[in-house]
Amino acid sequence: MDKYREFRDAYRMRVANRDNPDYKDPYPRYEDGDLTYLRDAYRQYVDYSVLVFVAAYALNIVDATVFAHLRQFDISNDLSLRVTPKMIDRRTFGVGLTLTLNPRQSRTTGFSFK
């Protein structure tokens, strides 16, 4: 932000003191177009910095929200897969596959693969 202000003020002072013979230009090697280019470039850097900061802050909010929602999620190693016989339409036998993610509510029938 300091360089942006520096080049902005230098351009403003040069334009304001164009007719003043006592004005000493701090950037004599730069022309007017160069000063405006540098001013705009540093302004763009400031804008990008603000955009990145806002995006990082938004990602932090999303991360905190997801963590809060998943805080109660059971991540124990006791996940089970059960294969059980199943009756379809009271006529046909089939094989049912049950994946249990919450072992506290598991069924006791069928085979259990752990």
N, CA and C atoms as a LAMMPS dump frame, in Angstrom:
ITEM: TIMESTEP
0
ITEM: NUMBER OF ATOMS
342
ITEM: BOX BOUNDS ff ff ff
-5.0000000000000000e+02 5.0000000000000000e+02
-5.0000000000000000e+02 5.0000000000000000e+02
-5.0000000000000000e+02 5.0000000000000000e+02
ITEM: ATOMS id mol type element x y z
1 1 1 N 0.824 -1.186 0
2 1 2 C 0 0 0
3 1 3 C 0.868 1.25 0
4 2 1 N 2.063 1.156 0.6
5 2 2 C 2.941 2.323 0.659
6 2 3 C 3.439 2.727 -0.726
7 3 1 N 3.83 1.74 -1.541
8 3 2 C 4.306 2.055 -2.89
9 3 3 C 3.179 2.629 -3.746
10 4 1 N 1.971 2.102 -3.572
11 4 2 C 0.826 2.649 -4.314
12 4 3 C 0.642 4.124 -3.977
13 5 1 N 0.641 4.444 -2.707
14 5 2 C 0.468 5.848 -2.3
15 5 3 C 1.626 6.719 -2.779
16 6 1 N 2.82 6.15 -2.732
17 6 2 C 3.996 6.908 -3.154
18 6 3 C 3.905 7.296 -4.63
19 7 1 N 3.59 6.343 -5.496
20 7 2 C 3.481 6.643 -6.926
21 7 3 C 2.245 7.473 -7.241
22 8 1 N 1.164 7.27 -6.512
23 8 2 C -0.031 8.098 -6.703
24 8 3 C 0.256 9.55 -6.362
25 9 1 N 0.896 9.775 -5.223
26 9 2 C 1.201 11.138 -4.811
27 9 3 C 2.24 11.789 -5.728
28 10 1 N 3.205 10.99 -6.203
29 10 2 C 4.204 11.537 -7.124
30 10 3 C 3.551 11.998 -8.422
31 11 1 N 2.624 11.224 -8.939
32 11 2 C 1.931 11.632 -10.167
33 11 3 C 1.076 12.869 -9.919
34 12 1 N 0.362 12.901 -8.803
35 12 2 C -0.47 14.066 -8.493
36 12 3 C 0.379 15.33 -8.337
37 13 1 N 1.507 15.211 -7.661
38 13 2 C 2.384 16.369 -7.47
39 13 3 C 2.974 16.832 -8.796
40 14 1 N 3.322 15.887 -9.65
41 14 2 C 3.879 16.275 -10.945
42 14 3 C 2.85 17.01 -11.789
43 15 1 N 1.615 16.523 -11.793
44 15 2 C 0.569 17.179 -12.574
45 15 3 C 0.227 18.54 -11.972
46 16 1 N 0.175 18.638 -10.659
47 16 2 C -0.185 19.892 -10.001
48 16 3 C 0.922 20.941 -10.144
49 17 1 N 2.176 20.528 -10.213
50 17 2 C 3.3 21.464 -10.279
51 17 3 C 3.952 21.5 -11.659
52 18 1 N 3.196 21.239 -12.672
53 18 2 C 3.738 21.214 -14.022
54 18 3 C 4.296 22.589 -14.435
55 19 1 N 3.653 23.656 -14.007
56 19 2 C 4.069 25.007 -14.385
57 19 3 C 4.983 25.647 -13.347
58 20 1 N 5.3 24.954 -12.272
59 20 2 C 6.127 25.499 -11.206
60 20 3 C 7.603 25.212 -11.515
61 21 1 N 8.425 26.275 -11.747
62 21 2 C 9.836 26.013 -12.069
63 21 3 C 10.664 25.587 -10.854
64 22 1 N 10.179 25.822 -9.627
65 22 2 C 10.921 25.458 -8.417
66 22 3 C 10.66 24.029 -7.94
67 23 1 N 9.756 23.341 -8.603
68 23 2 C 9.399 21.976 -8.175
69 23 3 C 10.511 21.011 -8.556
70 24 1 N 10.953 20.242 -7.572
71 24 2 C 11.972 19.206 -7.813
72 24 3 C 11.261 17.855 -7.839
73 25 1 N 11.294 17.22 -8.988
74 25 2 C 10.597 15.941 -9.19
75 25 3 C 11.379 14.817 -8.515
76 26 1 N 10.728 14.012 -7.61
77 26 2 C 11.437 12.912 -6.951
78 26 3 C 11.726 11.735 -7.892
79 27 1 N 11.019 11.652 -9.008
80 27 2 C 11.214 10.567 -9.972
81 27 3 C 11.443 11.148 -11.361
82 28 1 N 12.593 11.746 -11.613
83 28 2 C 12.802 12.376 -12.922
84 28 3 C 12.964 11.367 -14.061
85 29 1 N 13.35 10.143 -13.753
86 29 2 C 13.549 9.166 -14.829
87 29 3 C 12.243 8.548 -15.324
88 30 1 N 11.151 8.715 -14.557
89 30 2 C 9.852 8.184 -14.979
90 30 3 C 9.048 9.278 -15.677
91 31 1 N 8.377 8.897 -16.726
92 31 2 C 7.458 9.821 -17.384
93 31 3 C 6.081 9.663 -16.752
94 32 1 N 5.121 10.476 -17.187
95 32 2 C 3.771 10.428 -16.616
96 32 3 C 3.125 9.055 -16.804
97 33 1 N 3.282 8.492 -17.976
98 33 2 C 2.708 7.177 -18.244
99 33 3 C 3.306 6.087 -17.376
100 34 1 N 4.611 6.21 -17.092
101 34 2 C 5.271 5.229 -16.227
102 34 3 C 4.734 5.307 -14.801
103 35 1 N 4.552 6.54 -14.324
104 35 2 C 4.024 6.697 -12.958
105 35 3 C 2.6 6.156 -12.853
106 36 1 N 1.778 6.394 -13.852
107 36 2 C 0.403 5.863 -13.796
108 36 3 C 0.409 4.343 -13.903
109 37 1 N 1.343 3.801 -14.721
110 37 2 C 1.436 2.351 -14.823
111 37 3 C 1.851 1.736 -13.491
112 38 1 N 2.867 2.311 -12.841
113 38 2 C 3.316 1.801 -11.541
114 38 3 C 2.233 1.948 -10.478
115 39 1 N 1.535 3.079 -10.506
116 39 2 C 0.44 3.297 -9.55
117 39 3 C -0.642 2.238 -9.726
118 40 1 N -1.031 1.998 -10.979
119 40 2 C -2.085 1.005 -11.245
120 40 3 C -1.629 -0.412 -10.915
121 41 1 N -0.353 -0.71 -11.166
122 41 2 C 0.158 -2.052 -10.863
123 41 3 C 0.146 -2.304 -9.36
124 42 1 N 0.598 -1.338 -8.583
125 42 2 C 0.59 -1.519 -7.129
126 42 3 C -0.833 -1.543 -6.58
127 43 1 N -1.723 -0.809 -7.207
128 43 2 C -3.13 -0.86 -6.788
129 43 3 C -3.707 -2.25 -7.059
130 44 1 N -3.326 -2.838 -8.176
131 44 2 C -3.789 -4.185 -8.499
132 44 3 C -3.242 -5.196 -7.48
133 45 1 N -1.993 -5.02 -7.06
134 45 2 C -1.429 -5.901 -6.039
135 45 3 C -2.193 -5.788 -4.724
136 46 1 N -2.583 -4.578 -4.376
137 46 2 C -3.366 -4.375 -3.152
138 46 3 C -4.722 -5.065 -3.285
139 47 1 N -5.355 -4.916 -4.446
140 47 2 C -6.654 -5.559 -4.667
141 47 3 C -6.552 -7.077 -4.59
142 48 1 N -5.505 -7.633 -5.198
143 48 2 C -5.324 -9.083 -5.133
144 48 3 C -5.056 -9.544 -3.702
145 49 1 N -4.311 -8.764 -2.95
146 49 2 C -4.045 -9.125 -1.56
147 49 3 C -5.329 -9.164 -0.743
148 50 1 N -6.194 -8.192 -0.956
149 50 2 C -7.479 -8.176 -0.251
150 50 3 C -8.325 -9.368 -0.67
151 51 1 N -8.321 -9.681 -1.967
152 51 2 C -9.102 -10.814 -2.464
153 51 3 C -8.603 -12.131 -1.875
154 52 1 N -7.298 -12.311 -1.805
155 52 2 C -6.74 -13.545 -1.227
156 52 3 C -7.057 -13.631 0.264
157 53 1 N -6.978 -12.512 0.966
158 53 2 C -7.307 -12.506 2.388
159 53 3 C -8.766 -12.889 2.618
160 54 1 N -9.676 -12.333 1.821
161 54 2 C -11.099 -12.644 1.966
162 54 3 C -11.362 -14.117 1.637
163 55 1 N -10.7 -14.628 0.592
164 55 2 C -10.88 -16.041 0.239
165 55 3 C -10.354 -16.96 1.342
166 56 1 N -9.209 -16.626 1.926
167 56 2 C -8.662 -17.438 3.018
168 56 3 C -9.575 -17.385 4.237
169 57 1 N -10.139 -16.22 4.513
170 57 2 C -11.053 -16.081 5.642
171 57 3 C -12.321 -16.905 5.404
172 58 1 N -12.84 -16.877 4.175
173 58 2 C -14.032 -17.663 3.848
174 58 3 C -13.744 -19.162 3.964
175 59 1 N -12.579 -19.597 3.504
176 59 2 C -12.214 -21.012 3.654
177 59 3 C -12.072 -21.409 5.115
178 60 1 N -11.589 -20.505 5.931
179 60 2 C -11.495 -20.768 7.365
180 60 3 C -12.881 -20.939 7.977
181 61 1 N -13.829 -20.115 7.553
182 61 2 C -15.207 -20.237 8.044
183 61 3 C -15.814 -21.564 7.608
184 62 1 N -15.595 -21.95 6.342
185 62 2 C -16.129 -23.226 5.848
186 62 3 C -15.495 -24.387 6.599
187 63 1 N -14.19 -24.318 6.831
188 63 2 C -13.509 -25.373 7.573
189 63 3 C -14.058 -25.501 8.994
190 64 1 N -14.262 -24.388 9.658
191 64 2 C -14.807 -24.426 11.021
192 64 3 C -16.228 -24.981 11.039
193 65 1 N -17.025 -24.632 10.035
194 65 2 C -18.397 -25.136 9.961
195 65 3 C -18.422 -26.648 9.737
196 66 1 N -17.589 -27.129 8.825
197 66 2 C -17.529 -28.573 8.564
198 66 3 C -17.029 -29.312 9.802
199 67 1 N -16.024 -28.769 10.464
200 67 2 C -15.519 -29.407 11.675
201 67 3 C -16.591 -29.463 12.755
202 68 1 N -17.371 -28.392 12.884
203 68 2 C -18.433 -28.378 13.902
204 68 3 C -19.521 -29.4 13.582
205 69 1 N -19.844 -29.559 12.302
206 69 2 C -20.874 -30.537 11.936
207 69 3 C -20.378 -31.976 12.077
208 70 1 N -19.095 -32.197 11.853
209 70 2 C -18.558 -33.55 11.927
210 70 3 C -17.986 -33.897 13.294
211 71 1 N -18.153 -33.042 14.251
212 71 2 C -17.601 -33.29 15.579
213 71 3 C -18.223 -34.523 16.235
214 72 1 N -19.507 -34.777 16.026
215 72 2 C -20.207 -35.908 16.619
216 72 3 C -20.081 -37.183 15.785
217 73 1 N -19.425 -37.137 14.632
218 73 2 C -19.333 -38.284 13.74
219 73 3 C -18.423 -39.348 14.348
220 74 1 N -18.876 -40.604 14.293
221 74 2 C -18.129 -41.721 14.87
222 74 3 C -17.035 -42.155 13.897
223 75 1 N -15.788 -42.051 14.299
224 75 2 C -14.672 -42.442 13.438
225 75 3 C -13.898 -43.619 14.026
226 76 1 N -14.578 -44.459 14.795
227 76 2 C -13.904 -45.611 15.395
228 76 3 C -13.591 -46.654 14.328
229 77 1 N -12.722 -47.601 14.675
230 77 2 C -12.334 -48.655 13.745
231 77 3 C -13.348 -49.792 13.707
232 78 1 N -14.404 -49.727 14.485
233 78 2 C -15.382 -50.799 14.576
234 78 3 C -16.51 -50.586 13.558
235 79 1 N -16.174 -50.562 12.283
236 79 2 C -17.175 -50.516 11.222
237 79 3 C -17.377 -51.946 10.747
238 80 1 N -18.612 -52.312 10.432
239 80 2 C -18.86 -53.71 10.088
240 80 3 C -19.647 -53.817 8.788
241 81 1 N -19.49 -54.974 8.138
242 81 2 C -20.201 -55.29 6.906
243 81 3 C -20.88 -56.634 7.131
244 82 1 N -22.167 -56.701 6.943
245 82 2 C -22.922 -57.927 7.205
246 82 3 C -23.613 -58.406 5.934
247 83 1 N -23.525 -59.718 5.684
248 83 2 C -24.214 -60.349 4.563
249 83 3 C -25.313 -61.226 5.168
250 84 1 N -26.563 -60.981 4.781
251 84 2 C -27.693 -61.718 5.358
252 84 3 C -28.608 -62.211 4.244
253 85 1 N -29.258 -63.373 4.436
254 85 2 C -30.251 -63.818 3.458
255 85 3 C -31.492 -62.925 3.535
256 86 1 N -32.108 -62.71 2.398
257 86 2 C -33.239 -61.796 2.352
258 86 3 C -34.336 -62.39 1.473
259 87 1 N -35.578 -62.149 1.834
260 87 2 C -36.725 -62.619 1.07
261 87 3 C -37.267 -61.442 0.26
262 88 1 N -37.334 -61.644 -1.054
263 88 2 C -37.822 -60.583 -1.938
264 88 3 C -39.215 -60.98 -2.412
265 89 1 N -40.2 -60.161 -2.19
266 89 2 C -41.598 -60.367 -2.592
267 89 3 C -42.171 -61.691 -2.121
268 90 1 N -41.697 -62.227 -1.044
269 90 2 C -42.17 -63.466 -0.417
270 90 3 C -42.058 -64.678 -1.348
271 91 1 N -41.353 -64.577 -2.457
272 91 2 C -41.212 -65.7 -3.37
273 91 3 C -39.756 -66.056 -3.645
274 92 1 N -38.904 -65.051 -3.724
275 92 2 C -37.537 -65.261 -4.177
276 92 3 C -36.565 -64.945 -3.042
277 93 1 N -35.58 -65.821 -2.889
278 93 2 C -34.539 -65.554 -1.918
279 93 3 C -33.431 -64.752 -2.587
280 94 1 N -32.807 -63.878 -1.825
281 94 2 C -31.684 -63.09 -2.321
282 94 3 C -30.655 -62.927 -1.225
283 95 1 N -29.648 -62.171 -1.503
284 95 2 C -28.598 -61.894 -0.537
285 95 3 C -28.615 -60.399 -0.251
286 96 1 N -28.718 -60.061 1.022
287 96 2 C -28.693 -58.65 1.414
288 96 3 C -27.317 -58.274 1.933
289 97 1 N -26.883 -57.096 1.64
290 97 2 C -25.592 -56.594 2.078
291 97 3 C -25.841 -55.357 2.931
292 98 1 N -25.392 -55.403 4.173
293 98 2 C -25.628 -54.296 5.1
294 98 3 C -24.295 -53.748 5.563
295 99 1 N -24.071 -52.467 5.359
296 99 2 C -22.883 -51.785 5.854
297 99 3 C -23.3 -50.985 7.074
298 100 1 N -22.738 -51.307 8.222
299 100 2 C -23.094 -50.645 9.468
300 100 3 C -22.015 -49.636 9.814
301 101 1 N -22.383 -48.362 9.831
302 101 2 C -21.435 -47.312 10.176
303 101 3 C -21.5 -46.933 11.641
304 102 1 N -22.589 -47.276 12.287
305 102 2 C -22.719 -46.975 13.704
306 102 3 C -22.849 -48.296 14.435
307 103 1 N -21.788 -48.829 15.033
308 103 2 C -21.83 -50.172 15.606
309 103 3 C -22.772 -50.287 16.798
310 104 1 N -23.174 -49.203 17.398
311 104 2 C -24.079 -49.283 18.549
312 104 3 C -25.49 -49.699 18.111
313 105 1 N -25.833 -49.494 16.869
314 105 2 C -27.165 -49.853 16.377
315 105 3 C -27.103 -51.06 15.449
316 106 1 N -26.109 -51.91 15.587
317 106 2 C -25.937 -53.035 14.678
318 106 3 C -26.933 -54.145 14.997
319 107 1 N -27.221 -54.918 13.979
320 107 2 C -28.117 -56.065 14.146
321 107 3 C -27.287 -57.288 14.515
322 108 1 N -27.913 -58.241 15.161
323 108 2 C -27.181 -59.439 15.596
324 108 3 C -27.362 -60.586 14.66
325 109 1 N -28.16 -60.484 13.614
326 109 2 C -28.379 -61.602 12.691
327 109 3 C -27.437 -61.485 11.506
328 110 1 N -27.136 -62.621 10.882
329 110 2 C -26.315 -62.616 9.675
330 110 3 C -24.84 -62.815 10
331 111 1 N -24.049 -62.861 8.912
332 111 2 C -22.621 -63.035 9.051
333 111 3 C -21.972 -61.665 9.19
334 112 1 N -20.888 -61.595 9.905
335 112 2 C -20.212 -60.326 10.126
336 112 3 C -18.77 -60.42 9.672
337 113 1 N -18.372 -59.504 8.796
338 113 2 C -16.983 -59.439 8.323
339 113 3 C -16.359 -58.185 8.916
340 114 1 N -15.263 -58.352 9.617
341 114 2 C -14.595 -57.182 10.221
342 114 3 C -13.164 -57.139 9.806
